[in-house]
Amino acid sequence: MRLDSTDPRNTRARLLAGATALVFTALALPAFAEEDGAIATALPVMAAAPQAATPPADDGLGDQGYYLEADTLIQDDKAGTITAEGQVQVRNQGRTLRAERVVYNRTTGIVVATGQVVIVERDGTTAFADQVILDDQLRAGVAKGFSARLQDNIKIAGDTLVRRDDNTAELNKGIYTPCEICEEDKTKPPTWSIRADKVVQDGENHLITYQNAVIEMFGIPVFYAPVFWHADPSADRMSGLLPPTIVASERRGLSYEQPYLWVINPYSDLTISPQINTKVNPFLNLEYRQRFYSGQINARFGYTYEKDLDSNGSRIGDNTNRSYILADGLFDIDKAWKWGFAAERASDDLIFDKYDISDVSRQRGLAASDNRRLTSQLFATRQDNLSWFSINAISVQGLRPTDNDRTFPTIAPLIEGRFELPVPVLGGRFRMQGSGVVLTREQSQFVASEPGADSRRATFQADWRTNFTFSSGLRASPFIEARADYYSIADYPAAGSDDSFGRALGVVGVDLTYPLFRRDGDRTIVLEP
């Protein structure tokens, strides 16, 4: 039997579908972070679910319409109930509910959905339960045998999910894990997970609190906390614990990193992330962010006191200070001018690899770095509709074992500029561009005892171009280009000592084209000899 909101034949269907919509509201809860019997049943269900839930397609029902499908629809006037049985499916407000049986008690207003209950939210989040019960006030509800697969492949499960009122919900005997469930043995514990006797969501204060929380690796407890809490997903910004990172490696052994976000004020915060390792000393990561009226600063620091690690993960040498910094800032001077900086330095070539430091090679200034080169720089830029100017000073640190930083050039300054006249010149576009750079090396790249070669370069280029189209369709684009380069080099043995030279180039020409085009339905074919 299939009925929708436009079908006037059955008021029972309207009552039942409207009541079933209460179930949607009951489980529209934020992501909580199972125990014993619960995990044995919930994890296989989550493993069978799609790896990435797909949001339901638009069913055209709008916010007020509903769709109800079931094998049987029964009204019991004596008991005051309406029952849908057999492959029940209800769609309302973009959500879909599937169950074997749904019962609505018109006297008490209670709705009970049983038998492999599945609810798919608008965003694709999928929840599973053995049974869902909800009262008539939409304030209290219970889901038994609850589990869910959320965005980013996060999975949660518990014996019961209880909604106390509009702002409070509890997950009893809960488990949280972002790991994949083993396909061969779906009852096998995930790589890592967080279990808790009770997880409470305080919607009013935007907090999630865990009671008797245990962090497990492959089902083995490695950390216990009687109570801890963090902000729930609905909080815009709040101090608290963030999701941990747990990995196992040959070098560090079992590694647990627990970030804590400290919101200092509305404009700045600090993330403190101690990393505890079983084979090496702890490592501390810090990330500071602050916004100003004219710009912002992002800075990451890391520190440990440890021996060096060889390729096999064995500790060698003496304990010493080891650290890194990755920082950048960008500020407005006025509408056209900006200035900024980037600071990237590490005490060890392999510190980022040894301690799994991520997002190292993100571009923090005008010049990009990579996984094996760190770039520190100080720069200023000016940009408007017709021009661009930049000046930059750059210092590079190499992270390859064979790198010698003394042979790397200090680039100061590096200047680039482009300018286009706002009015036509002889009916055409006229623009100029130029660049200049000074490179200074402390040591020769080829002979360690020799000083490094210093070099300077300046380039200027101008070009003019216009277009004419004749009645025959022939198109002519005359152009004039001129370029001049100057080079100077010092302390270069191959050139004696110092040397300088220049070159100039001028080009005059015209581009002749005969564009042919043809329309073919929604497509346009262009041939331009």
C-alpha positions in Angstrom: 0.0 0.0 0.0 1.4 3.4 -1.0 -0.1 6.7 0.1 1.1 10.3 0.0 -0.1 13.6 1.4 -2.3 14.3 -1.6 -4.2 11.1 -1.3 -7.6 11.8 0.4 -8.6 8.1 0.8 -7.2 7.3 4.2 -7.0 9.6 7.2 -5.3 6.7 9.1 -2.2 7.1 6.8 -2.1 10.8 7.6 -2.1 10.2 11.3 0.5 7.5 11.2 2.8 9.4 8.9 2.6 12.5 11.0 3.3 10.5 14.1 6.3 8.8 12.4 7.7 12.2 11.7 8.2 12.4 15.4 10.7 9.6 15.2 12.8 11.6 12.8 13.0 14.4 15.3 13.9 11.9 18.1 17.0 10.7 16.3 18.0 14.0 14.8 20.8 14.2 17.4 24.4 15.4 17.2 27.2 12.9 16.9 28.1 11.2 20.2 31.3 9.5 20.8 28.9 0.1 22.9 30.1 -2.2 25.1 30.0 -6.0 25.3 26.7 -7.2 23.8 26.0 -3.9 22.0 29.2 -3.9 20.0 28.7 -7.4 18.8 25.5 -6.5 17.1 26.1 -2.8 16.2 29.4 -3.0 14.5 28.3 -5.6 11.9 25.4 -3.4 11.0 27.7 -0.4 10.5 30.1 -2.5 8.5 27.3 -3.5 6.1 26.2 0.2 5.7 27.6 2.2 2.7 31.1 3.6 3.3 29.8 7.1 2.6 26.1 7.7 3.1 24.4 9.3 0.1 21.8 12.0 0.9 18.3 11.1 -0.2 17.3 12.4 -3.6 14.7 15.2 -3.7 11.3 13.4 -3.5 9.3 16.5 -4.4 7.2 16.3 -1.2 8.4 19.6 0.2 8.4 20.4 3.9 4.7 19.5 4.5 4.2 16.4 2.4 4.8 12.8 3.4 5.0 9.4 1.7 4.0 6.2 3.4 4.5 2.7 2.0 3.7 -0.6 3.9 2.5 -4.1 3.1 -0.4 -3.7 5.6 -2.1 -0.8 7.4 -4.4 -1.7 10.3 -6.6 0.5 12.5 -7.7 -0.9 15.9 -10.4 1.4 17.2 -10.7 -0.6 20.4 -7.0 -0.3 21.3 -6.8 3.2 19.7 -3.8 2.3 17.6 -2.8 2.5 13.9 -0.2 0.0 12.7 1.8 -0.2 9.6 3.5 -3.6 9.0 5.8 -5.1 6.4 8.7 -3.1 4.8 7.4 0.2 6.2 8.9 3.3 4.5 8.0 6.9 5.4 9.5 10.0 3.9 9.0 13.4 5.4 10.9 16.7 5.3 13.8 15.1 3.3 14.3 12.2 5.8 13.6 8.5 5.2 12.5 6.0 7.8 12.5 2.2 7.2 11.2 -0.4 9.7 9.4 -3.7 9.8 6.6 -2.3 12.0 5.4 1.2 13.1 2.6 1.6 15.8 1.0 4.9 16.7 -1.2 5.1 19.8 -3.7 7.8 19.3 -4.6 7.9 23.0 -1.1 8.3 24.5 0.5 9.8 21.4 3.4 7.3 21.7 5.0 6.1 18.5 6.9 2.8 18.4 9.1 1.7 15.4 10.6 -1.8 15.6 12.5 -4.2 13.4 15.7 -3.1 11.7 14.9 0.6 12.0 16.9 2.8 9.6 16.8 6.6 9.4 18.6 8.5 6.6 18.9 12.3 7.3 19.1 15.0 4.7 22.9 15.2 4.9 23.2 11.4 4.3 23.8 10.6 8.0 22.4 7.1 8.7 21.1 5.8 12.0 20.2 2.3 12.9 18.2 0.9 15.9 16.3 -2.2 17.0 13.5 -0.1 18.4 12.6 3.6 18.7 10.0 4.9 21.2 8.9 8.5 21.4 6.3 10.4 23.5 3.7 12.8 22.2 5.5 15.9 23.3 8.6 15.4 21.2 10.6 15.8 24.3 11.5 12.3 25.4 12.5 9.2 23.3 14.4 6.0 23.5 16.3 4.2 20.7 17.4 0.6 21.7 20.4 -1.0 20.0 21.4 2.3 18.5 24.2 2.8 15.9 25.0 5.4 13.3 27.4 6.1 10.4 28.1 9.8 10.2 30.0 12.0 7.8 33.8 11.5 7.5 33.2 7.7 8.1 32.7 8.2 11.8 30.7 5.4 13.5 29.0 5.5 16.9 26.9 2.9 18.7 25.3 2.1 22.1 22.9 0.0 24.0 20.4 2.8 24.2 20.1 6.4 23.1 17.8 8.4 25.5 16.5 11.9 24.8 15.5 13.4 28.1 14.2 16.8 26.8 14.9 19.3 24.1 18.5 19.9 25.3 19.7 16.6 26.9 20.4 13.3 25.3 22.3 10.2 26.7 24.1 7.4 25.0 24.6 4.4 27.3 27.4 1.9 26.9 28.7 3.9 23.9 31.6 3.5 21.4 33.1 6.0 19.0 35.5 5.1 16.2 36.6 6.6 12.8 38.1 3.2 11.8 36.8 0.8 9.2 35.0 -2.3 10.5 36.7 -5.6 9.6 34.8 -7.3 6.8 36.1 -10.8 7.6 35.2 -10.6 11.3 32.7 -7.8 11.9 32.8 -8.4 15.7 36.6 -7.7 15.7 37.4 -4.5 17.7 38.4 -1.5 15.5 42.0 -0.3 15.3 41.2 2.3 18.0 38.0 3.5 19.7 36.7 5.4 22.7 34.2 3.6 25.0 32.2 5.2 27.8 29.6 4.0 30.3 27.6 7.1 29.5 27.9 10.0 27.0 25.7 13.0 27.7 25.0 15.8 25.3 24.1 19.2 26.9 22.5 21.1 24.0 22.1 24.3 26.1 25.8 24.5 26.9 27.0 22.8 23.8 29.0 20.1 25.7 29.5 16.4 25.3 30.6 14.7 28.6 32.0 11.2 28.9 31.8 9.1 32.0 34.4 6.3 32.6 35.9 6.8 29.2 38.4 4.2 27.9 40.6 4.6 24.8 41.4 1.2 23.2 43.8 0.0 20.6 42.7 -3.2 18.9 40.4 -3.8 21.9 43.1 -3.3 24.5 42.6 -0.4 27.0 45.5 2.1 26.8 44.0 5.2 28.6 41.3 5.8 31.2 39.6 9.0 32.3 36.7 9.0 34.8 35.3 12.2 33.2 36.2 14.3 30.2 34.3 16.5 27.9 34.5 18.5 24.7 32.3 20.9 22.7 29.6 19.3 20.6 29.3 19.9 16.8 26.7 22.6 17.3 29.2 24.8 19.2 30.6 27.6 17.1 33.8 27.8 19.1 34.6 26.6 22.6 37.5 25.4 24.7 37.7 21.7 25.2 39.2 18.4 24.0 39.4 17.6 20.3 39.3 14.1 18.7 42.6 12.3 19.5 45.0 10.8 17.0 46.3 7.2 17.7 48.9 5.5 15.5 51.4 2.7 15.8 54.9 2.9 14.2 58.2 1.1 14.5 60.0 4.3 15.4 57.7 5.7 18.1 55.8 2.6 19.1 52.2 3.3 20.2 51.5 7.0 19.9 48.6 8.9 21.4 48.1 12.6 20.6 45.3 14.5 22.5 44.6 18.1 21.2 43.1 20.6 23.6 41.6 23.8 22.1 41.9 26.9 24.4 39.8 29.8 23.2 41.7 32.8 24.6 39.3 35.4 23.4 37.1 36.0 20.3 40.1 36.8 18.2 42.7 34.2 19.3 43.0 30.6 20.3 45.7 28.0 21.1 45.7 24.3 20.4 47.9 22.3 22.7 48.6 18.7 21.5 50.9 16.6 23.6 52.0 13.4 21.9 52.7 10.4 24.2 54.9 7.7 22.7 55.9 4.3 24.1 59.3 4.1 22.5 60.5 7.7 22.6 60.0 10.8 24.8 56.8 12.9 24.5 56.5 15.5 21.8 54.6 18.7 22.3 52.8 20.4 19.4 51.3 23.9 19.7 49.2 25.9 17.2 48.4 29.6 17.9 46.0 31.6 15.8 45.1 35.3 16.1 43.1 37.7 14.0 43.7 41.5 14.0 41.7 44.3 12.5 44.1 44.3 9.5 45.2 40.7 9.2 46.0 37.4 10.9 48.8 35.2 12.3 49.1 31.4 12.3 52.0 29.8 14.1 52.8 26.1 14.8 55.6 25.0 17.2 56.9 21.6 18.2 59.4 20.5 20.9 60.9 17.4 22.4 64.1 16.5 24.3 65.2 13.3 22.7 68.0 11.3 21.1 68.3 10.9 17.3 66.5 8.0 15.6 68.2 5.9 12.9 66.4 4.3 10.0 65.4 1.3 12.1 63.9 3.4 14.8 66.8 2.9 17.3 67.8 5.8 19.5 71.3 7.0 19.0 73.5 9.8 20.2 72.7 12.1 23.2 69.4 13.7 24.3 69.1 17.2 22.9 66.5 19.9 22.2 64.6 19.2 19.0 62.0 21.6 17.6 60.3 23.2 14.6 58.4 26.4 13.7 55.9 26.9 10.9 54.4 30.4 11.1 52.9 32.9 8.7 51.1 36.2 8.8 49.4 38.5 6.3 48.3 42.1 6.9 46.6 45.0 5.0 48.4 48.3 4.8 45.7 49.9 2.7 43.4 48.8 -0.1 46.2 48.2 -2.4 49.2 47.3 -0.2 49.8 44.2 1.9 52.7 42.8 3.8 53.4 39.4 5.2 55.9 36.9 6.5 56.6 33.2 6.8 58.9 31.5 9.2 59.8 27.8 8.5 62.7 26.2 10.4 63.5 22.8 11.9 66.3 21.6 14.1 66.4 18.2 12.4 66.1 17.2 8.8 63.6 14.4 9.5 61.7 15.8 12.5 58.5 16.0 10.5 58.7 12.4 9.3 59.7 11.0 12.7 56.8 12.6 14.6 54.2 12.6 11.8 53.9 16.4 11.6 51.3 17.1 8.8 50.5 20.0 6.6 54.2 21.1 6.4 54.4 22.1 2.7 51.4 24.5 2.7 52.2 27.8 1.0 52.7 30.4 3.6 54.0 33.3 1.5 54.7 34.3 -2.1 57.3 31.5 -2.5 56.1 28.0 -2.0 58.0 25.3 0.1 57.8 21.6 -0.2 58.3 18.5 1.9 62.1 18.8 1.7 62.6 22.6 1.6 61.5 25.1 4.2 61.1 28.7 3.1 61.2 31.7 5.3 60.3 35.1 3.8 59.3 38.7 4.4 57.3 40.4 1.6 55.1 43.2 0.5 52.7 43.5 -2.4 50.7 46.1 -4.2 47.8 45.3 -6.6 45.1 47.2 -8.4 43.2 46.7 -11.6 46.1 47.6 -13.8 49.3 46.8 -11.9 51.0 44.3 -9.6 54.2 44.8 -7.6 55.9 42.6 -5.1 59.2 42.6 -3.1 60.4 39.6 -1.2 63.3 38.4 0.8 63.7 34.6 1.1 65.9 32.1 3.0 65.8 28.4 2.4 66.5 25.4 4.7 67.1 22.0 3.0 65.8 18.8 4.7 67.5 16.3 2.4 70.5 14.4 4.0 72.8 15.8 1.3 71.7 19.4 1.6 74.2 22.0 2.7 72.3 25.2 3.7 75.5 27.3 3.3 75.3 26.6 -0.5 71.7 27.7 -0.7 71.3 31.4 -1.8 69.7 34.1 0.3 67.3 35.8 -2.1 67.1 39.4 -1.1 65.5 41.2 -2.7 63.3 39.6 -5.3 61.3 42.3 -7.1 58.5 41.8 -9.7 56.2 44.3 -11.3 53.6 44.6 -14.1 51.8 47.7 -15.3 49.3 48.4 -18.1 48.4 51.9 -19.2 44.8 52.7 -18.6 44.3 54.3 -22.0 45.1 52.9 -25.5 48.3 53.9 -27.2 48.0 54.1 -30.9 44.7 52.2 -30.6 46.4 49.3 -28.8 47.2 47.9 -25.3 50.6 48.9 -23.9 52.1 47.2 -20.8 55.4 46.9 -19.1 56.8 44.4 -16.7 60.1 43.9 -14.9 61.9 41.9 -12.3 65.1 41.9 -10.4 66.8 39.6 -8.0 70.0 39.4 -5.9 71.4 35.9 -4.8 74.0 35.6 -2.1 75.7 32.3 -1.2 78.0 31.7 1.8 79.8 28.7 0.3 80.5 27.4 -3.2 78.3 24.6 -4.4 81.3 22.8 -5.9 84.3 23.5 -3.7 83.7 23.7 0.1 86.7 25.9 0.7 85.6 28.5 -1.8 83.1 31.3 -1.2 79.8 31.0 -2.9 78.9 32.8 -6.1 76.8 36.0 -5.8 74.7 37.0 -8.7 72.3 39.8 -9.7 69.8 40.1 -12.5 67.5 42.8 -13.8 64.9 42.4 -16.6 62.7 44.9 -18.3 60.1 44.1 -20.9 57.5 46.2 -22.8 54.9 45.2 -25.4 52.2 46.8 -27.5 49.5 44.9 -29.4 46.2 45.8 -31.2 43.7 44.0 -33.4 42.0 44.7 -36.7 39.2 42.7 -38.3 38.5 43.2 -42.0 35.1 42.7 -43.7 36.4 39.5 -45.3 36.8 38.0 -41.8 40.6 38.2 -41.8 42.0 39.3 -38.5 45.3 41.1 -38.1 47.1 41.6 -34.7 50.2 43.7 -35.1 52.6 43.7 -32.1 55.9 45.2 -30.9 58.0 43.7 -28.1 61.2 44.8 -26.5 63.2 43.2 -23.7 66.5 43.9 -21.9 68.4 41.8 -19.4 71.4 42.6 -17.2 73.4 40.0 -15.3 76.2 40.4 -12.8 78.2 37.7 -11.0 80.9 37.7 -8.3 83.2 35.1 -6.7 82.7 32.7 -9.6 86.0 30.9 -10.5 84.9 30.0 -14.0 84.5 33.7 -14.8 87.8 34.7 -13.2 86.4 36.8 -10.3 83.6 39.2 -11.3 81.8 39.5 -14.5 78.7 41.3 -15.9 76.9 41.3 -19.2 73.6 42.2 -20.8 71.4 41.5 -23.7 68.5 43.1 -25.6 65.9 41.9 -27.9 63.3 43.6 -30.1 60.5 42.0 -32.1 58.0 43.6 -34.6 55.4 41.4 -36.2 51.8 40.7 -37.0 49.6 37.7 -36.4 47.2 36.9 -39.2 44.2 34.6 -38.5 41.0 33.7 -40.3 38.6 32.4 -37.7 35.9 30.0 -38.9 33.1 28.8 -36.7 30.0 26.7 -36.9 27.1 26.2 -34.6 26.1 22.6 -34.0 23.2 22.6 -31.5 24.5 23.7 -28.1 28.1 23.4 -29.4 30.3 25.8 -31.3 33.2 24.6 -33.5 36.0 27.1 -34.1 38.7 26.6 -36.7 41.3 29.4 -36.7 44.1 29.0 -39.3 
